[in-house]
Amino acid sequence: MSRIKPSKEEIQRVKDATEQIIRRINEKAREYGIPARAICVGSVARNTWIRGEEDIDIFILFPEEFSEEELRSEGLRLAKSVASEYEERYASHPYIHAFFEFPVGKNEEEKRVEADLVPCFAVRSASAIKSAVDRTPFHNDYLKERIKGLEDDVLLLKQFLRALDIYGSELKTMGFSGYLCELLILHYGSFINLLKEASHWKFGTRIDIEKHGTYKSEGKEPLIVIDPVDPKRNVAAALSTFAFCRFIDAARSFLRKPSQRFFFTEAEEAEMSKEAFLRKVKERGTDFVMLVFDAPPVVDDILFPQLRKAAISVRKLIERNEFVVFRHDFGAEGGKAFLLFEVFGELPAIQRREGPPVTVKVHAERFKRKHLALNHIVRIDENGRLFAEFERKYRSVVELLSDKRNLLGCSLGKHVSEAIESGYKVLKNEEIEFFEGIGKFFKRYFSSTVSNDV
């Protein structure tokens, strides 16, 4: 636990910083005559953060009578006024990622502290929320006392999920959120009990801690955990089928043979070199084609769904042109975004297009006229069907993707489409540039996503 549990000094430092930030906000609110107050929520409020990775979330509560515009303008004004430096970010509405320099801890050393300052409405109940973040204070109230005594189990679960690369509900990861982790531990009573139950989970497993019984699933969610404070919401809605199944597999493997390797993996530090990558390419006998472009200046929750959508659409383009795609992936590292396709070589110079039986007069004549007009060779096969032979337009995936018209005809998403239109590269095998972060990406690409203990 010592590697994942914050030290007493760290806990005190974060507590001091949080109290100072809240005090500053409340003082400024009084000075400005703004009827708002600040509270700490999330893992820091409940002592469920992993050592060295505290996320200080300060919510600034405004009367629900305020308009959306008043919340935005007054909330940002108040948040900006207390920060040494800040970045304006966006979720359901704008918030401030703030930086502070002030003395914390026993020695009152000057420390640089980061915190998210989020304006929200102080609504009467979670069912009356005006924006998605309004629900968070109710989550905090629900768990703050109930999770006491279970904090270490929550930390074990979070670290377990981090090692599997499925911690976080962001659209980049589509894994287990911190709130979901705490609810699972609360429901099952311990980390080990959770793993025992999860090893038997089925698609559509339903958990209803408060026995609301009102949530209606559309049958597409692998896991349903009904929000105790908002029975119309599935806390696990963002969880992908991949993350759900990866957790089940790891739970079974851990129970079969417990080990620290489930919590701390070499993959966290390891990075594949270009030489190692090229050896893998040679061993596999496939081609790696990467479409690279400047990452659009948008947050991950906007970028990654578009990259996911684009990768699927471009794969379909490749397969429509008769190439075989073994795997595809996507990512954003070092200021670059990319789509990766592992494909089976090049195609022959000629292409065959199947036609209708000769005996189906209307369709046969139409097929023949079309292809003869294009100077294609038209033949009859041994089964009495027409087929056409003609020169293939694209013999390689590189040629296909290098034609921008093909890409812009795909479903790419607004920001990805704009980025590609501004310029991109299509790189193959040894041409692939190892910019910052790409070595870690390929390390994960070639790693197994199931336990190797069977």
C-alpha positions as a Python dict, from the first residue, in 0.01 Angstrom:
ca = {
    (1, 'M'): (0, 0, 0),
    (2, 'S'): (290, 237, 63),
    (3, 'R'): (341, 282, -312),
    (4, 'I'): (-17, 391, -376),
    (5, 'K'): (-138, 541, -47),
    (6, 'P'): (-55, 910, 15),
    (7, 'S'): (177, 977, 309),
    (8, 'K'): (57, 1169, 612),
    (9, 'E'): (265, 1465, 494),
    (10, 'E'): (107, 1456, 148),
    (11, 'I'): (-242, 1434, 295),
    (12, 'Q'): (-173, 1732, 519),
    (13, 'R'): (-21, 1933, 235),
    (14, 'V'): (-323, 1874, 13),
    (15, 'K'): (-560, 1949, 301),
    (16, 'D'): (-381, 2280, 372),
    (17, 'A'): (-386, 2377, 4),
    (18, 'T'): (-755, 2291, -33),
    (19, 'E'): (-853, 2492, 272),
    (20, 'Q'): (-656, 2795, 152),
    (21, 'I'): (-816, 2783, -194),
    (22, 'I'): (-1167, 2755, -47),
    (23, 'R'): (-1097, 3041, 193),
    (24, 'R'): (-972, 3264, -89),
    (25, 'I'): (-1279, 3193, -302),
    (26, 'N'): (-1524, 3257, -18),
    (27, 'E'): (-1346, 3579, 77),
    (28, 'K'): (-1355, 3703, -282),
    (29, 'A'): (-1721, 3609, -312),
    (30, 'R'): (-1802, 3826, -10),
    (31, 'E'): (-1585, 4108, -147),
    (32, 'Y'): (-1765, 4099, -483),
    (33, 'G'): (-2106, 4057, -325),
    (34, 'I'): (-2158, 3724, -507),
    (35, 'P'): (-2385, 3476, -324),
    (36, 'A'): (-2156, 3177, -385),
    (37, 'R'): (-1957, 2937, -170),
    (38, 'A'): (-1681, 2685, -242),
    (39, 'I'): (-1660, 2320, -142),
    (40, 'C'): (-1410, 2040, -204),
    (41, 'V'): (-1542, 1733, -385),
    (42, 'G'): (-1402, 1421, -547),
    (43, 'S'): (-1121, 1193, -436),
    (44, 'V'): (-940, 1459, -232),
    (45, 'A'): (-1254, 1526, -28),
    (46, 'R'): (-1287, 1153, 44),
    (47, 'N'): (-917, 1056, 80),
    (48, 'T'): (-936, 819, -217),
    (49, 'W'): (-660, 959, -437),
    (50, 'I'): (-347, 769, -539),
    (51, 'R'): (-13, 882, -401),
    (52, 'G'): (132, 1172, -598),
    (53, 'E'): (-176, 1215, -815),
    (54, 'E'): (-414, 1429, -618),
    (55, 'D'): (-687, 1599, -820),
    (56, 'I'): (-811, 1896, -623),
    (57, 'D'): (-1166, 1971, -737),
    (58, 'I'): (-1323, 2282, -592),
    (59, 'F'): (-1686, 2345, -686),
    (60, 'I'): (-1827, 2695, -655),
    (61, 'L'): (-2198, 2674, -578),
    (62, 'F'): (-2429, 2945, -710),
    (63, 'P'): (-2803, 2989, -640),
    (64, 'E'): (-3011, 2796, -892),
    (65, 'E'): (-3200, 3117, -968),
    (66, 'F'): (-2891, 3240, -1154),
    (67, 'S'): (-2900, 3215, -1532),
    (68, 'E'): (-2648, 3009, -1728),
    (69, 'E'): (-2483, 3332, -1841),
    (70, 'E'): (-2456, 3462, -1483),
    (71, 'L'): (-2309, 3133, -1367),
    (72, 'R'): (-2052, 3140, -1644),
    (73, 'S'): (-1949, 3505, -1613),
    (74, 'E'): (-1954, 3535, -1233),
    (75, 'G'): (-1812, 3187, -1179),
    (76, 'L'): (-1516, 3243, -1408),
    (77, 'R'): (-1461, 3593, -1270),
    (78, 'L'): (-1446, 3457, -917),
    (79, 'A'): (-1223, 3161, -1007),
    (80, 'K'): (-977, 3373, -1204),
    (81, 'S'): (-949, 3627, -925),
    (82, 'V'): (-797, 3380, -678),
    (83, 'A'): (-548, 3202, -905),
    (84, 'S'): (-183, 3290, -960),
    (85, 'E'): (-216, 3154, -1314),
    (86, 'Y'): (-498, 2975, -1491),
    (87, 'E'): (-623, 2800, -1803),
    (88, 'E'): (-983, 2823, -1913),
    (89, 'R'): (-1119, 2478, -1998),
    (90, 'Y'): (-1453, 2334, -2104),
    (91, 'A'): (-1673, 2047, -1990),
    (92, 'S'): (-2051, 2097, -1987),
    (93, 'H'): (-1960, 2464, -1942),
    (94, 'P'): (-1632, 2656, -1885),
    (95, 'Y'): (-1423, 2606, -1572),
    (96, 'I'): (-1079, 2715, -1456),
    (97, 'H'): (-772, 2497, -1414),
    (98, 'A'): (-587, 2711, -1161),
    (99, 'F'): (-228, 2728, -1039),
    (100, 'F'): (-138, 2857, -694),
    (101, 'E'): (183, 2942, -515),
    (102, 'F'): (147, 2942, -138),
    (103, 'P'): (296, 2792, 179),
    (104, 'V'): (164, 2448, 272),
    (105, 'G'): (261, 2177, 519),
    (106, 'K'): (446, 2196, 849),
    (107, 'N'): (743, 2385, 708),
    (108, 'E'): (521, 2625, 515),
    (109, 'E'): (725, 2576, 201),
    (110, 'E'): (611, 2754, -113),
    (111, 'K'): (450, 2491, -332),
    (112, 'R'): (293, 2507, -676),
    (113, 'V'): (-55, 2361, -647),
    (114, 'E'): (-306, 2287, -922),
    (115, 'A'): (-682, 2270, -883),
    (116, 'D'): (-995, 2269, -1097),
    (117, 'L'): (-1237, 2546, -1000),
    (118, 'V'): (-1580, 2455, -1131),
    (119, 'P'): (-1888, 2680, -1111),
    (120, 'C'): (-2215, 2492, -1064),
    (121, 'F'): (-2572, 2542, -946),
    (122, 'A'): (-2668, 2458, -586),
    (123, 'V'): (-2981, 2270, -693),
    (124, 'R'): (-3226, 2112, -447),
    (125, 'S'): (-3169, 1755, -568),
    (126, 'A'): (-2970, 1563, -827),
    (127, 'S'): (-3288, 1513, -1028),
    (128, 'A'): (-3317, 1893, -1068),
    (129, 'I'): (-2973, 1955, -1217),
    (130, 'K'): (-2929, 2234, -1470),
    (131, 'S'): (-2587, 2112, -1590),
    (132, 'A'): (-2401, 1781, -1564),
    (133, 'V'): (-2159, 1907, -1297),
    (134, 'D'): (-2444, 2001, -1061),
    (135, 'R'): (-2472, 1633, -969),
    (136, 'T'): (-2117, 1608, -829),
    (137, 'P'): (-2182, 1769, -486),
    (138, 'F'): (-2456, 1509, -430),
    (139, 'H'): (-2209, 1232, -512),
    (140, 'N'): (-1976, 1379, -254),
    (141, 'D'): (-2249, 1397, 13),
    (142, 'Y'): (-2356, 1039, -57),
    (143, 'L'): (-2009, 884, -36),
    (144, 'K'): (-1819, 1097, 214),
    (145, 'E'): (-1934, 903, 523),
    (146, 'R'): (-2025, 572, 357),
    (147, 'I'): (-1679, 518, 206),
    (148, 'K'): (-1493, 567, 535),
    (149, 'G'): (-1297, 257, 625),
    (150, 'L'): (-1292, 143, 262),
    (151, 'E'): (-1044, 397, 128),
    (152, 'D'): (-758, 146, 95),
    (153, 'D'): (-979, -88, -107),
    (154, 'V'): (-1066, 201, -340),
    (155, 'L'): (-696, 277, -387),
    (156, 'L'): (-621, -87, -469),
    (157, 'L'): (-897, -89, -728),
    (158, 'K'): (-784, 236, -888),
    (159, 'Q'): (-422, 119, -912),
    (160, 'F'): (-535, -219, -1048),
    (161, 'L'): (-732, -40, -1320),
    (162, 'R'): (-449, 202, -1394),
    (163, 'A'): (-211, -88, -1457),
    (164, 'L'): (-470, -226, -1701),
    (165, 'D'): (-497, 119, -1866),
    (166, 'I'): (-874, 129, -1807),
    (167, 'Y'): (-899, 384, -1526),
    (168, 'G'): (-1092, 698, -1615),
    (169, 'S'): (-1424, 759, -1786),
    (170, 'E'): (-1283, 1011, -2035),
    (171, 'L'): (-1370, 934, -2395),
    (172, 'K'): (-1003, 861, -2461),
    (173, 'T'): (-1005, 571, -2212),
    (174, 'M'): (-1374, 476, -2174),
    (175, 'G'): (-1293, 300, -1850),
    (176, 'F'): (-1394, 311, -1483),
    (177, 'S'): (-1443, 656, -1330),
    (178, 'G'): (-1333, 734, -975),
    (179, 'Y'): (-1695, 762, -863),
    (180, 'L'): (-1775, 425, -1019),
    (181, 'C'): (-1478, 269, -837),
    (182, 'E'): (-1605, 394, -502),
    (183, 'L'): (-1958, 270, -567),
    (184, 'L'): (-1830, -75, -664),
    (185, 'I'): (-1623, -101, -344),
    (186, 'L'): (-1916, 27, -139),
    (187, 'H'): (-2148, -229, -296),
    (188, 'Y'): (-1920, -533, -267),
    (189, 'G'): (-1750, -436, 59),
    (190, 'S'): (-1386, -488, -43),
    (191, 'F'): (-1148, -507, -334),
    (192, 'I'): (-1125, -887, -316),
    (193, 'N'): (-1501, -933, -296),
    (194, 'L'): (-1538, -711, -602),
    (195, 'L'): (-1291, -924, -798),
    (196, 'K'): (-1469, -1243, -692),
    (197, 'E'): (-1803, -1109, -813),
    (198, 'A'): (-1660, -946, -1127),
    (199, 'S'): (-1505, -1276, -1234),
    (200, 'H'): (-1864, -1395, -1292),
    (201, 'W'): (-2007, -1076, -1445),
    (202, 'K'): (-2217, -1112, -1758),
    (203, 'F'): (-2297, -849, -2019),
    (204, 'G'): (-2569, -628, -1872),
    (205, 'T'): (-2479, -690, -1506),
    (206, 'R'): (-2695, -455, -1298),
    (207, 'I'): (-2605, -297, -962),
    (208, 'D'): (-2865, -89, -779),
    (209, 'I'): (-2728, 4, -436),
    (210, 'E'): (-3036, 201, -326),
    (211, 'K'): (-3284, -39, -491),
    (212, 'H'): (-3433, 236, -709),
    (213, 'G'): (-3531, -12, -978),
    (214, 'T'): (-3640, 259, -1222),
    (215, 'Y'): (-3348, 274, -1468),
    (216, 'K'): (-3435, 137, -1811),
    (217, 'S'): (-3146, 0, -2015),
    (218, 'E'): (-3140, -8, -2394),
    (219, 'G'): (-2943, -331, -2377),
    (220, 'K'): (-2621, -178, -2511),
    (221, 'E'): (-2441, -122, -2180),
    (222, 'P'): (-2206, -394, -2053),
    (223, 'L'): (-2241, -277, -1692),
    (224, 'I'): (-2526, -90, -1526),
    (225, 'V'): (-2457, 84, -1196),
    (226, 'I'): (-2754, 300, -1109),
    (227, 'D'): (-2654, 632, -957),
    (228, 'P'): (-2771, 633, -592),
    (229, 'V'): (-2846, 1006, -614),
    (230, 'D'): (-2998, 1006, -964),
    (231, 'P'): (-3182, 682, -1050),
    (232, 'K'): (-3221, 781, -1417),
    (233, 'R'): (-2845, 764, -1471),
    (234, 'N'): (-2605, 476, -1529),
    (235, 'V'): (-2272, 564, -1367),
    (236, 'A'): (-2101, 308, -1593),
    (237, 'A'): (-2251, 449, -1915),
    (238, 'A'): (-1908, 551, -2051),
    (239, 'L'): (-1755, 207, -1990),
    (240, 'S'): (-1658, 31, -2312),
    (241, 'T'): (-1713, -339, -2371),
    (242, 'F'): (-1335, -376, -2404),
    (243, 'A'): (-1268, -222, -2060),
    (244, 'F'): (-1549, -427, -1904),
    (245, 'C'): (-1408, -754, -2041),
    (246, 'R'): (-1046, -660, -1966),
    (247, 'F'): (-1139, -610, -1601),
    (248, 'I'): (-1323, -944, -1583),
    (249, 'D'): (-1025, -1129, -1733),
    (250, 'A'): (-779, -958, -1496),
    (251, 'A'): (-1001, -1030, -1194),
    (252, 'R'): (-1002, -1402, -1277),
    (253, 'S'): (-626, -1404, -1330),
    (254, 'F'): (-551, -1219, -1007),
    (255, 'L'): (-771, -1452, -802),
    (256, 'R'): (-599, -1751, -961),
    (257, 'K'): (-251, -1621, -884),
    (258, 'P'): (-229, -1291, -689),
    (259, 'S'): (78, -1079, -764),
    (260, 'Q'): (203, -722, -740),
    (261, 'R'): (250, -727, -1118),
    (262, 'F'): (-124, -666, -1151),
    (263, 'F'): (-70, -324, -992),
    (264, 'F'): (270, -218, -1127),
    (265, 'T'): (359, -311, -1481),
    (266, 'E'): (675, -262, -1681),
    (267, 'A'): (462, -101, -1952),
    (268, 'E'): (435, 213, -1736),
    (269, 'E'): (804, 291, -1799),
    (270, 'A'): (886, 93, -2112),
    (271, 'E'): (902, 253, -2455),
    (272, 'M'): (959, 66, -2779),
    (273, 'S'): (1249, 182, -2995),
    (274, 'K'): (1217, 222, -3369),
    (275, 'E'): (1460, -67, -3418),
    (276, 'A'): (1242, -295, -3202),
    (277, 'F'): (934, -180, -3392),
    (278, 'L'): (1090, -266, -3729),
    (279, 'R'): (1191, -609, -3600),
    (280, 'K'): (827, -668, -3503),
    (281, 'V'): (711, -559, -3849),
    (282, 'K'): (951, -804, -4013),
    (283, 'E'): (846, -1088, -3779),
    (284, 'R'): (476, -1032, -3848),
    (285, 'G'): (508, -1003, -4224),
    (286, 'T'): (250, -724, -4236),
    (287, 'D'): (271, -359, -4335),
    (288, 'F'): (205, -74, -4093),
    (289, 'V'): (52, 230, -4258),
    (290, 'M'): (16, 544, -4047),
    (291, 'L'): (-180, 853, -4141),
    (292, 'V'): (-30, 1142, -3938),
    (293, 'F'): (-148, 1502, -3899),
    (294, 'D'): (-129, 1787, -3650),
    (295, 'A'): (-357, 1718, -3354),
    (296, 'P'): (-653, 1960, -3356),
    (297, 'P'): (-640, 2205, -3062),
    (298, 'V'): (-939, 2052, -2880),
    (299, 'V'): (-974, 1860, -2554),
    (300, 'D'): (-938, 1482, -2555),
    (301, 'D'): (-1310, 1429, -2496),
    (302, 'I'): (-1372, 1591, -2834),
    (303, 'L'): (-1066, 1462, -3018),
    (304, 'F'): (-1072, 1092, -2931),
    (305, 'P'): (-1431, 1017, -3033),
    (306, 'Q'): (-1353, 1176, -3369),
    (307, 'L'): (-1030, 975, -3405),
    (308, 'R'): (-1220, 656, -3318),
    (309, 'K'): (-1489, 741, -3574),
    (310, 'A'): (-1230, 834, -3837),
    (311, 'A'): (-1029, 513, -3788),
    (312, 'I'): (-1338, 298, -3840),
    (313, 'S'): (-1447, 495, -4148),
    (314, 'V'): (-1102, 488, -4309),
    (315, 'R'): (-1075, 114, -4237),
    (316, 'K'): (-1400, 64, -4427),
    (317, 'L'): (-1255, 265, -4717),
    (318, 'I'): (-947, 42, -4721),
    (319, 'E'): (-1155, -276, -4711),
    (320, 'R'): (-1390, -152, -4986),
    (321, 'N'): (-1080, -134, -5202),
    (322, 'E'): (-1015, -505, -5133),
    (323, 'F'): (-722, -465, -4893),
    (324, 'V'): (-717, -683, -4582),
    (325, 'V'): (-684, -497, -4251),
    (326, 'F'): (-550, -713, -3971),
    (327, 'R'): (-586, -444, -3700),
    (328, 'H'): (-635, -72, -3669),
    (329, 'D'): (-568, 176, -3390),
    (330, 'F'): (-542, 550, -3333),
    (331, 'G'): (-391, 799, -3093),
    (332, 'A'): (-255, 1144, -3021),
    (333, 'E'): (98, 1194, -2892),
    (334, 'G'): (350, 1476, -2898),
    (335, 'G'): (119, 1722, -3072),
    (336, 'K'): (42, 1473, -3350),
    (337, 'A'): (-272, 1269, -3414),
    (338, 'F'): (-263, 949, -3616),
    (339, 'L'): (-459, 656, -3754),
    (340, 'L'): (-274, 325, -3782),
    (341, 'F'): (-361, 31, -4007),
    (342, 'E'): (-182, -304, -4006),
    (343, 'V'): (-248, -450, -4350),
    (344, 'F'): (-155, -749, -4564),
    (345, 'G'): (72, -621, -4842),
    (346, 'E'): (-13, -495, -5190),
    (347, 'L'): (-272, -609, -5443),
    (348, 'P'): (-217, -723, -5805),
    (349, 'A'): (-234, -476, -6092),
    (350, 'I'): (-566, -614, -6218),
    (351, 'Q'): (-904, -618, -6047),
    (352, 'R'): (-1207, -842, -6103),
    (353, 'R'): (-1564, -719, -6069),
    (354, 'E'): (-1837, -986, -6051),
    (355, 'G'): (-2153, -935, -6257),
    (356, 'P'): (-2497, -1095, -6297),
    (357, 'P'): (-2582, -1421, -6480),
    (358, 'V'): (-2601, -1383, -6859),
    (359, 'T'): (-2955, -1519, -6842),
    (360, 'V'): (-3076, -1213, -6650),
    (361, 'K'): (-3101, -999, -6962),
    (362, 'V'): (-3160, -646, -6826),
    (363, 'H'): (-2886, -658, -6561),
    (364, 'A'): (-2645, -848, -6785),
    (365, 'E'): (-2677, -592, -7068),
    (366, 'R'): (-2637, -301, -6826),
    (367, 'F'): (-2323, -454, -6672),
    (368, 'K'): (-2172, -526, -7013),
    (369, 'R'): (-2243, -175, -7151),
    (370, 'K'): (-2095, -8, -6843),
    (371, 'H'): (-1765, -199, -6845),
    (372, 'L'): (-1713, -212, -7221),
    (373, 'A'): (-1759, 166, -7229),
    (374, 'L'): (-1467, 186, -6985),
    (375, 'N'): (-1254, -40, -7209),
    (376, 'H'): (-1266, -319, -6953),
    (377, 'I'): (-1242, -682, -7056),
    (378, 'V'): (-1574, -860, -6998),
    (379, 'R'): (-1590, -1240, -6974),
    (380, 'I'): (-1833, -1520, -6897),
    (381, 'D'): (-1725, -1763, -6624),
    (382, 'E'): (-1792, -2136, -6607),
    (383, 'N'): (-2114, -2072, -6413),
    (384, 'G'): (-2258, -1843, -6679),
    (385, 'R'): (-2198, -1518, -6490),
    (386, 'L'): (-2039, -1206, -6631),
    (387, 'F'): (-1727, -1058, -6479),
    (388, 'A'): (-1505, -767, -6576),
    (389, 'E'): (-1126, -737, -6562),
    (390, 'F'): (-964, -394, -6541),
    (391, 'E'): (-658, -214, -6411),
    (392, 'R'): (-665, -153, -6037),
    (393, 'K'): (-655, 215, -5941),
    (394, 'Y'): (-472, 166, -5609),
    (395, 'R'): (-232, -123, -5554),
    (396, 'S'): (-129, -18, -5204),
    (397, 'V'): (-297, 135, -4901),
    (398, 'V'): (-41, 416, -4915),
    (399, 'E'): (-159, 509, -5268),
    (400, 'L'): (-522, 491, -5159),
    (401, 'L'): (-478, 716, -4855),
    (402, 'S'): (-244, 958, -5032),
    (403, 'D'): (-539, 1067, -5246),
    (404, 'K'): (-698, 1330, -5021),
    (405, 'R'): (-1031, 1300, -5201),
    (406, 'N'): (-1068, 946, -5067),
    (407, 'L'): (-1008, 1055, -4709),
    (408, 'L'): (-1235, 1357, -4720),
    (409, 'G'): (-1512, 1129, -4841),
    (410, 'C'): (-1487, 938, -4512),
    (411, 'S'): (-1674, 1019, -4191),
    (412, 'L'): (-1394, 1188, -3998),
    (413, 'G'): (-1554, 1435, -3762),
    (414, 'K'): (-1529, 1812, -3793),
    (415, 'H'): (-1192, 1879, -3629),
    (416, 'V'): (-1013, 1573, -3767),
    (417, 'S'): (-1142, 1652, -4115),
    (418, 'E'): (-1015, 2011, -4092),
    (419, 'A'): (-677, 1893, -3964),
    (420, 'I'): (-636, 1641, -4246),
    (421, 'E'): (-741, 1896, -4504),
    (422, 'S'): (-464, 2125, -4376),
    (423, 'G'): (-206, 1856, -4444),
    (424, 'Y'): (-112, 1501, -4355),
    (425, 'K'): (145, 1230, -4422),
    (426, 'V'): (98, 864, -4509),
    (427, 'L'): (394, 669, -4374),
    (428, 'K'): (475, 298, -4408),
    (429, 'N'): (696, 76, -4191),
    (430, 'E'): (1046, 230, -4169),
    (431, 'E'): (908, 571, -4277),
    (432, 'I'): (702, 597, -3957),
    (433, 'E'): (845, 878, -3747),
    (434, 'F'): (906, 808, -3379),
    (435, 'F'): (789, 1139, -3238),
    (436, 'E'): (731, 1188, -2865),
    (437, 'G'): (508, 919, -2716),
    (438, 'I'): (490, 691, -3020),
    (439, 'G'): (725, 437, -2861),
    (440, 'K'): (482, 390, -2571),
    (441, 'F'): (194, 362, -2813),
    (442, 'F'): (363, 75, -3001),
    (443, 'K'): (464, -91, -2675),
    (444, 'R'): (94, -110, -2586),
    (445, 'Y'): (-1, -210, -2941),
    (446, 'F'): (216, -521, -2931),
    (447, 'S'): (130, -613, -2569),
    (448, 'S'): (-129, -870, -2472),
    (449, 'T'): (-450, -738, -2320),
    (450, 'V'): (-525, -1061, -2135),
    (451, 'S'): (-332, -1222, -1852),
    (452, 'N'): (-79, -1485, -1955),
    (453, 'D'): (-119, -1698, -1642),
    (454, 'V'): (-323, -1983, -1798),
}
